[in-house]
Each structure stands twice: as C-alpha cells, then as structure tokens.
Amino acid sequence: MLYFARVAEITGRRAETYPLPEGGPLTGSDLLLQLGRRYPELAGASRLRLAVNQTHAKPGVLIRAGDEVAVFEPVTGG
C-alpha cells in the first residue's frame, strides 16, 4: 500500500504491507472501510481514491495478493 498527501499524514507513513483476509481478494470498498477502522481520521473514506498496479480503479476492483495499491484524495484544481 502506498499513501499520498494527506492520507500519508494521517497514517504517519508513506507505505505499508497490508495483509489480505484468508480466502481471497478484497474489494476496494472493503479495503477503504478497513482503513477507516485502522485510521479513524480516514473514516468516511468514500472520498478517497485507489489505484491498483498504477491504474486508477473503481471501488469494486478486486485487490489480490501482490497488487500495488495507492490510496489518495481526489485531486482538485483551480
């Protein structure tokens, strides 16, 4: 897992290994819910975005062992 910008500030790290549950893959939505439990300041993580293996991903994406997952907030511009 890679964390960027404010997500890295909240977690106190830029990267970590995140164990998947036994029995297989995890959806992006479930991962964000688990991150919200682990890091309460990320609760309501529906605003967060994911990239899996360097490709932007939707919440229903299946995350498998060995995937690189990046978590970040949406980019805004002016």
Long-range contacts (C-beta under 8 A, 24 or more apart in sequence): 1-69, 1-70, 1-71, 2-68, 2-69, 2-70, 2-71, 3-70, 3-71, 3-72, 4-70, 4-71, 4-72, 4-73, 5-72, 5-73, 6-73, 7-42, 7-48, 7-71, 7-72, 7-73, 10-39, 10-41, 10-42, 11-39, 11-42, 18-69, 20-63, 20-64, 20-65, 24-64, 25-62, 25-63, 25-64, 26-62, 26-63, 27-59, 27-60, 27-61, 27-62, 27-63, 28-52, 28-57, 28-58, 28-59, 28-60, 28-61, 28-63, 29-59, 29-60, 31-63, 31-69, 32-59, 32-71, 35-71, 47-73, 47-74, 48-72, 48-73, 49-73, 49-74
